[in-house]
Amino acid sequence: QVQLAESGGGSVQPGGSLRLSCVVSESIFSLSWMGWYRQAPGKQREMVAGIVSGGSTNYADSVKGRFTISRDNAKNTVYLQMSSLKPEDTAVYYCGGRYWNNDYWGQGTQVTVSS
């Protein structure tokens, strides 16, 4: 059973920045994919950013140029650096990972962007 634990959420004003962290109970090398999804009230969960084991990344169009996904293999941690935050970025952010063709998710962390 792979466990993922997010942290770093909070409240920020528009234009501000936050960095989310996701610590994984397994070695990151054993996960073929890791990423971040988000779900806003009344909306479906959507992919925000992903990174595969080879290091390639992909982003939702709505966050390109503002968000950056990265990983620290030594710490078994994946990060989501979020800049130029907008009110529409308000959501619960979930960290996910694929291990042996099974997907695992964290509990989520709330991000609120409001003036």
N, C-alpha and C positions, 0 to 999 in steps of 0.2 A: 504494500500500500504506500503510494507516494503521497507525501503531505506537502502542501504549499502554504506559506503564511505571508500575507501582504501587510505592508505598513507604509506610512507616509502620507496618508490622506489627510484632508482637513479643509478648512475654509480659506479662500483667497479672493482678492479683488480681481476684477478683469484686468488682463495684462500681466498678472503675476505668474509665478512659477511654483511648481511642486515637483518633488521626485518621489516616485513610488518604488518600493523595494519588494521583492518576492524571494523568500528563502525556501529552498527546496531540500527535502529530506534525503534525496538521492543525489549522486553525482550528476551535475548538469550534462556531462558527456554521455550519460545513458539516456537522455531525453532527446528524441529526434526533433522536437519542436517545443518552443515555449513562446508565450505571448500574453497579451493583455486584451481583454474584452471589457466592455462597459455596458451598463443598462440604466437608462434614465427612466423616471416614473412614467408608466403608460406606454413605454416603447420596448421593442425587442432588443435583446442583447446583440451588440454589434462588435465586430473585430476592430481593434484599435491599432495594434502593432504586433508583429511576430518576428521570431528569429529562429532559424533552423540550425542544426548542429554544425553545419559548415560555415555559419556566420552570416549568411544572407538574411536581409531584413525586408519586411514589407509593411506598408502603412495604409490606413484608410485615407482616402483623399482629403477628408475633412481635417486631418491632423498633420499632413505632410508639411514639412518645413517648420513645424512647431514642436513636435514630439520626437524623442529619440529613444529607441530601445537598445539596451546594451546588457552585457553580462560580465560577471566576475567569476571565472571558473573556480578559482581557489576558494571563494566564499560560497559557492553554490547559490548564487544570487543573480537575479535578473532585475534590471532597473527600467523604469520608464520616466525619463526626464520630460516634463511638460512645461512649456514656455508659452508666453502670449496667450494665456488662458482666456477663454470666452465663457459667458454664461451657459452656452449650449454644451459645454464640456462637463457640466454638472451631471454626475451619475455615480453609481457604485461601480468601481473598477475591480475586475477579477483577473487574477493571474491563473494561467492554465499551462499544462505541460502534457506532452504525449510520451508515454513510456510503454514500450512493447505493444503498440497499437491501442492502448487504453488512454483515455483522456482524464486528467485529474484537475481539480479546481480548488482554489482557495476560498475563504469565506467572504472575501470582498472588502474593499475599503472605500469609504465615502469621500468623494471630492465635490465640493460646493464652490462655485464661482459666482460671486455676487458682490455688488457694491453696497 
